Amino acid sequence: MALLFAASGLMISNVGPLASAQETANKQMDEAMKALDSGDNALAQGYMTEADKTLPEGQAKFHLGEAIKALQAGDVQGAKVHLQAAQNSL
C-alpha cells in the first residue's frame, strides 16, 4: 500500500498488481504509437500484442483489439485512433 501526501491531507492509495499491469500496458502502447508514427508497423504490432496480454477485460482491451485488427488490415490511421482510445480508457 502506498501513502500519498496531498495538500488537503493524507491520502491512502492501494497500488497493486492491476495498476502495475496497466502501467506496463500503457508503456507498451506508447511504444506502439511511436512505432506507428515512424512507419514500423511490425514493431507496433509486437508492442500491441504484448500490451493485450496484460490488460484486463474492458474498454482499453476492446480498443486495443480493434487497433490490432485495423493494423492487420493495413489501416494505420484506424489503428492509431483505437490505440489512442485504449490509452484514454486507462
SULJO-V532092 format. One record per pair of residues at least 24 apart in sequence whose C-alpha atoms are under 6 Angstrom apart, sorted by the first residue. I is the first residue (numbers start at 1). J is the second residue. Records with the same first field share a line. If there is no record, write none. Layout:
# SULJO-V532092
I->J, J
This chain:
# SULJO-V532092
21->54
25->51
60->86, 89
